[in-house]
Amino acid sequence: MEKRKITFSPPDITEREIAEVVDTLRSGWITTGPKTKKFENEIAEYCGTKKSVALNSATAAMELALRLFDIGEGDEVITSAYTYTASASVIYHCGAKIILADTKKGEFNIDPKEIEKLITPRTKAIIPVDIAGLPADYTEIFEVVEKKRNIFNAKKGTYQEKLGRILVLADSAHSFGSTYKGKKIGSVADITSFSFHAIKNLTTAEGGALTWNLPENFDNEEIYKKLMLLALHGQNKDALAKLKAGAWKYDIVMPGYKCNMTDIMASIGLVQLQRYDGEILKKKEELVSYYEKYLGDLTDKIELPIFKDDIKESCKHLYMIRLKNQDEEKRNEVIATLGENDIATNVHFQPLPLLTAYKRLGFKIEDYPNAYNQYKNEISLPLHDFLTEDDIKYICDSLVKSL
Ligand SMILES: *Cc1c(COP(=O)(O)O)cnc(C)c1O
């Protein structure tokens, strides 16, 4: 086959997103305003939640969720050893202690049994990660949380007390559009954080959002207002409200943060959302079927990703394969050979204990054998919206030759 150049994840931006951005640029309002509010409403509708808050990243979104629950010094938060740094760094930023749990054996997602072993009276939140779009085991995670309700130690007068148990904050950076027991991700965990970074399934260049599904004793309007305050300096009026003639006066009710979404970003998101199910997810499905067609007979050598079972369905964010019975060295060789053929691949993820910052915090990869085994022979193949069947065939042929 003739040589091709295959990039890993170029953004899928059409003339429609461009026109919507131009419309915003010409509108006289470019920061948080009507388009951001519209985007928030549409995210909530898509996820089947009452409300959502759009922010400038998933990282900021997760930190705000921890802050909303007054999680900080003296507290512990459990996340997966198998994730991107953001799931753990937000815990650190809040002043809480990062606790890493291993994955299930043979899987990329966090093991609820490991979570159970790590819970102490200081545990305030769990951050499961829906790797590649496949939802974590939320039923089992909520069962563990219920089981440990009796040792939960809430800070008085906070949302922790109102909840009365450990908070489940999903890092769903990969899983916008995925489902769990028929429910859209966003309405499964207590709070869900999404990323709209340039390489994610749905993008606003940079961006993120929070949705929540908290018990009935929580007031959704109040949560929305608190998140707005946290996201914009603790200021009781946003820029649009202040713009009204004569309405200059505002108050700062807390020293807040600065992580609001702009209407420019939201314009991209509004169009991406319109295209999401019918174009973007459909395209991913088609590409996955080509991978299955060309790699399906090689399952003695390659473990293909799982996108669906009785409980979950993935939005197919990443195509993560594993080379059976191979080590890190062989995997790296295969990636280099594919690189020589101009095929860009990736590894998702280096478990956090392999990285300098987390080694310095005292984490050791030996304590996370399942995460290491998942990582050592993993390759993420390209799954972006511009690929054709011939591209996938070229990728698969090159892969087979390099084994
Ligand atoms: C991309 C990613 C994030 C961070 O998203 P940002 O919007 O860039 O902050 C967090 N967690 C995981 C698993 C990710 O892949």
The ligand as an ORCA input file, in Angstrom:
! r2SCAN-3c Opt
* xyz 0 1
  C      -7.942     15.692     29.086
  C      -8.079     15.114     30.444
  C      -8.273     15.919     31.574
  C      -8.073     17.405     31.565
  O      -8.926     18.102     30.752
  P      -8.686     19.678     30.561
  O      -9.964     20.154     29.951
  O      -7.516     19.820     29.657
  O      -8.437     20.265     31.907
  C      -8.568     15.310     32.785
  N      -8.626     13.981     32.897
  C      -8.403     13.168     31.844
  C      -8.512     11.688     32.030
  C      -8.104     13.711     30.598
  O      -7.822     12.899     29.554
*
